[in-house]
Amino acid sequence: MMSQYMPILVTFALAGVVMLVLRGANYLLAPKSNNPIRGEAFECGNPSSGSAWGRFSVKFYMTAILFIIFDVEVVFMYPWAVVYRQLGWFGLAEMLIFMAVLGVALLYVWRKGALEWD
């Protein structure tokens, strides 16, 4: 009964050993200088400006969420394209309905002004 779980246990043990070896190598080989510049936040080569606790506009979050939603929805089209010939007309009709729903959702979001960046 337990023999079927042995490969998983070996994998976890191997991952633990690799983690310990890498942590040990980091501890032994990493530079140990306490420079105050190293403690500062690094933002794409620019000195940080403003507080780290600043608030973003809700428009930023709405745009990000909409991008993720539509991006994930479009990813569903790739498997359909791979098996397009096997699905036939039924698969084509399903994808057209799916794309119509996406189009209606995009039109709704556009009309609500959620894509406007002020």
Secondary structure as UniProt FT lines:
FT   HELIX           2..5
FT   HELIX           6..29
FT   HELIX           36..39
FT   TURN            44..45
FT   TURN            52..53
FT   HELIX           58..75
FT   HELIX           77..82
FT   HELIX           84..112
FT   TURN            113..115
//
